[in-house]
Amino acid sequence: MSDFTIKPLIRKGKPKQVLILGAGIAGLTAAYELDRVGHHVTVLEARRRSGGRIKTLREPFADGLYVESGAARIPNNHHWTLHYIKHFGLQISPFYPHERDFIHYCQGKAIRIEDEKKVTLAQYPLDFTPEEKAMTLKDIWQKVFSPLLMEIGDASLLDWPPEPLRKYDQMTVGEFLSSQGISPNVAKMFGFGHMDFSKDRVSTLEMLRLLAFGLKENQKVKIVGGFEQLPNAFAEHLKDKICYGAQVFRVLQEPFSVNVFYHQGGLEQKISSDYVICTIPFSVLRKMKIAPGLSKAKNRAIQEMSYMSASRVFFQVRKRYWLEQGFNGFGLADYPTELWHSTFDIPQQRGILVYYLKGESSRRITAMTESERINDAQKQLNSMLPGLTDYNEGGFSFCWDEDEYTQGAHSFLNPGEVTQLLPHSANPEGRIHFAGEHTSAWHGWIQGGIESGYRAAKEINDLTPISS
Ligand SMILES: Cc1cc2nc3c(=O)[nH]c(=O)nc-3n(C[C@H](O)[C@H](O)[C@H](O)COP(=O)(O)OP(=O)(O)OC[C@H]3O[C@@H](n4cnc5c(N)ncnc54)[C@H](O)[C@@H]3O)c2cc1C
């Protein structure tokens, strides 16, 4: 782990009353850091658990197996996340196995991949020029994006990018690739397994920022024993300062306080505080009432920020049949879908395959009934990794678009949003401060939740004391 450390806050003046909306990783970080230095915190959380989009599923699986329905891997340059993992004494291990081969599924053909870094386009059954055939996926990224990366600046700032790059926020990745003379088949390989850039309207700058962060990463890790241990460790310290089953529906700012209205146990409740940190995803917040009205720029960010669609279908299998074929159970498809065998490091016969759909693939499956989803995923997965139908003990799905308290997977910015919405996402409005992955340059990651939670806690801690 790195030497990156986060300084605990130093309280200025008398303790402040702070109400935190949401016990996801952003709210928990803010509450933990404020509580540590003696501020009075209360966290209102609509669910009966903490962690939000960090959710380990242990039911309905046999033999102690578990999987993640949300966050599942941490790039090893996510220093904020790794800091708290170390702080709470949790262990990490590689997300991907080092043994056996990956599968890339393209045009109905399963391709054995020994080393993802070395695979060239020649191995895929699509029409490429001889020059294209010799290229690896990384070569293409570098060829197209290297000139832009030279001017990248500090992509971890909310008001990024430098002026010469701003124009790229007006183009989708698909439009940018075609403006660079990239053929449709090569463009298809850009998003392989992750995104269909011909259908998903992702800003070129959103992709560039992800790429810039990715260049400083050389491994993805996971939390040994399940990701829920991270929010649980925070929640253990906060205990009765978290109020569960409290669904906030209205926030009213007064000159010297903020009133928050919520439903709990069928009753309408009200609580007042000096300050509020709101970590509720904008996809949910946009349906709530905040009075008096917020600034035009903030309101636009709340109303318009785009969210990624993501779904997972989990299959419990009685035997890890793919191991005998020399596969490790991980793969990518030419529609935005990944295959994971995340139980690979739990030594036993039984295992769980995770079929992970994003963007267009996710929206398609979300529109189906549960039995249609299982049948569809089983059919697709059986073509990718033949044998599933013989060993399948049953499956179920989780579609994040249907989750009442998230309504989407995470923010993922369309053209115009990197320069016009994100910079306004974090600004406080009077006594209301904002945190959550959607208010961070690291949006879409635990790192964004943590970094923004700490930032909002610091903002309030640093305010001139109200009554010292
Ligand atoms: C499918 C998927 C895959 C992901 N993969 C990864 C990954 O591999 N690695 C990674 O680092 N990150 C990943 N992420 C992103 C990561 O999970 C999030 O960025 C992070 O957990 C967000 O934390 P948060 O606190 O901002 O939001 P949340 O976790 O959503 O917390 C917000 C909280 O507010 C609560 N809330 C909502 N409405 C109300 C209301 N009206 N009243 C009271 N409470 C309310 C919610 O219940 C929730 O607990 C993934 C996310 C998803 C969905």
Ligand as a Chemical Component Dictionary entry (heavy atoms), coordinates in Angstrom:
data_LIG
# 
_chem_comp.id                   LIG 
_chem_comp.type                 NON-POLYMER 
_chem_comp.pdbx_formal_charge   0 
_chem_comp.three_letter_code    LIG 
# 
loop_
_chem_comp_atom.comp_id 
_chem_comp_atom.atom_id 
_chem_comp_atom.alt_atom_id 
_chem_comp_atom.type_symbol 
_chem_comp_atom.charge 
_chem_comp_atom.model_Cartn_x 
_chem_comp_atom.model_Cartn_y 
_chem_comp_atom.model_Cartn_z 
_chem_comp_atom.pdbx_ordinal 
LIG C1  C1  C 0 -22.710 -1.732 -10.245 1  
LIG C2  C2  C 0 -21.682 -0.859 -9.594  2  
LIG C3  C3  C 0 -20.346 -1.175 -9.715  3  
LIG C4  C4  C 0 -19.384 -0.398 -9.090  4  
LIG N1  N1  N 0 -18.088 -0.797 -9.126  5  
LIG C5  C5  C 0 -17.162 -0.136 -8.411  6  
LIG C6  C6  C 0 -15.862 -0.651 -8.253  7  
LIG O1  O1  O 0 -15.568 -1.749 -8.741  8  
LIG N2  N2  N 0 -14.956 0.068  -7.529  9  
LIG C7  C7  C 0 -15.274 1.239  -6.923  10 
LIG O2  O2  O 0 -14.417 1.852  -6.263  11 
LIG N3  N3  N 0 -16.540 1.751  -7.036  12 
LIG C8  C8  C 0 -17.473 1.082  -7.749  13 
LIG N4  N4  N 0 -18.761 1.552  -7.819  14 
LIG C9  C9  C 0 -19.067 2.898  -7.327  15 
LIG C10 C10 C 0 -19.183 2.997  -5.815  16 
LIG O3  O3  O 0 -19.954 1.944  -5.316  17 
LIG C11 C11 C 0 -19.835 4.329  -5.497  18 
LIG O4  O4  O 0 -19.148 5.383  -6.166  19 
LIG C12 C12 C 0 -19.843 4.666  -4.004  20 
LIG O5  O5  O 0 -20.164 3.546  -3.222  21 
LIG C13 C13 C 0 -20.852 5.784  -3.817  22 
LIG O6  O6  O 0 -20.889 6.174  -2.468  23 
LIG P1  P1  P 0 -21.831 7.388  -2.045  24 
LIG O7  O7  O 0 -21.760 7.498  -0.584  25 
LIG O8  O8  O 0 -21.510 8.559  -2.888  26 
LIG O9  O9  O 0 -23.298 6.952  -2.519  27 
LIG P2  P2  P 0 -24.235 5.784  -1.961  28 
LIG O10 O10 O 0 -23.436 4.592  -1.633  29 
LIG O11 O11 O 0 -25.316 5.617  -2.946  30 
LIG O12 O12 O 0 -24.793 6.402  -0.614  31 
LIG C14 C14 C 0 -25.893 7.280  -0.594  32 
LIG C15 C15 C 0 -26.797 6.846  0.546   33 
LIG O13 O13 O 0 -27.926 7.715  0.569   34 
LIG C16 C16 C 0 -29.053 6.937  0.900   35 
LIG N5  N5  N 0 -30.264 7.642  0.466   36 
LIG C17 C17 C 0 -30.736 7.803  -0.799  37 
LIG N6  N6  N 0 -31.880 8.506  -0.789  38 
LIG C18 C18 C 0 -32.135 8.803  0.508   39 
LIG C19 C19 C 0 -33.176 9.518  1.164   40 
LIG N7  N7  N 0 -34.205 10.066 0.486   41 
LIG N8  N8  N 0 -33.120 9.635  2.515   42 
LIG C20 C20 C 0 -32.093 9.097  3.230   43 
LIG N9  N9  N 0 -31.103 8.398  2.655   44 
LIG C21 C21 C 0 -31.108 8.261  1.309   45 
LIG C22 C22 C 0 -28.831 5.642  0.165   46 
LIG O14 O14 O 0 -29.609 4.587  0.702   47 
LIG C23 C23 C 0 -27.337 5.428  0.349   48 
LIG O15 O15 O 0 -27.040 4.638  1.482   49 
LIG C24 C24 C 0 -19.757 0.768  -8.385  50 
LIG C25 C25 C 0 -21.109 1.094  -8.267  51 
LIG C26 C26 C 0 -22.068 0.282  -8.848  52 
LIG C27 C27 C 0 -23.520 0.596  -8.648  53 
# 
loop_
_chem_comp_bond.comp_id 
_chem_comp_bond.atom_id_1 
_chem_comp_bond.atom_id_2 
_chem_comp_bond.value_order 
_chem_comp_bond.pdbx_ordinal 
LIG C1  C2  SING 1  
LIG C2  C3  SING 2  
LIG C2  C26 DOUB 3  
LIG C3  C4  DOUB 4  
LIG C4  N1  SING 5  
LIG C4  C24 SING 6  
LIG N1  C5  DOUB 7  
LIG C5  C6  SING 8  
LIG C5  C8  SING 9  
LIG C6  O1  DOUB 10 
LIG C6  N2  SING 11 
LIG N2  C7  SING 12 
LIG C7  O2  DOUB 13 
LIG C7  N3  SING 14 
LIG N3  C8  DOUB 15 
LIG C8  N4  SING 16 
LIG N4  C9  SING 17 
LIG N4  C24 SING 18 
LIG C9  C10 SING 19 
LIG C10 O3  SING 20 
LIG C10 C11 SING 21 
LIG C11 O4  SING 22 
LIG C11 C12 SING 23 
LIG C12 O5  SING 24 
LIG C12 C13 SING 25 
LIG C13 O6  SING 26 
LIG O6  P1  SING 27 
LIG P1  O7  DOUB 28 
LIG P1  O8  SING 29 
LIG P1  O9  SING 30 
LIG O9  P2  SING 31 
LIG P2  O10 DOUB 32 
LIG P2  O11 SING 33 
LIG P2  O12 SING 34 
LIG O12 C14 SING 35 
LIG C14 C15 SING 36 
LIG C15 O13 SING 37 
LIG C15 C23 SING 38 
LIG O13 C16 SING 39 
LIG C16 N5  SING 40 
LIG C16 C22 SING 41 
LIG N5  C17 SING 42 
LIG N5  C21 SING 43 
LIG C17 N6  DOUB 44 
LIG N6  C18 SING 45 
LIG C18 C19 SING 46 
LIG C18 C21 DOUB 47 
LIG C19 N7  SING 48 
LIG C19 N8  DOUB 49 
LIG N8  C20 SING 50 
LIG C20 N9  DOUB 51 
LIG N9  C21 SING 52 
LIG C22 O14 SING 53 
LIG C22 C23 SING 54 
LIG C23 O15 SING 55 
LIG C24 C25 DOUB 56 
LIG C25 C26 SING 57 
LIG C26 C27 SING 58 
# 
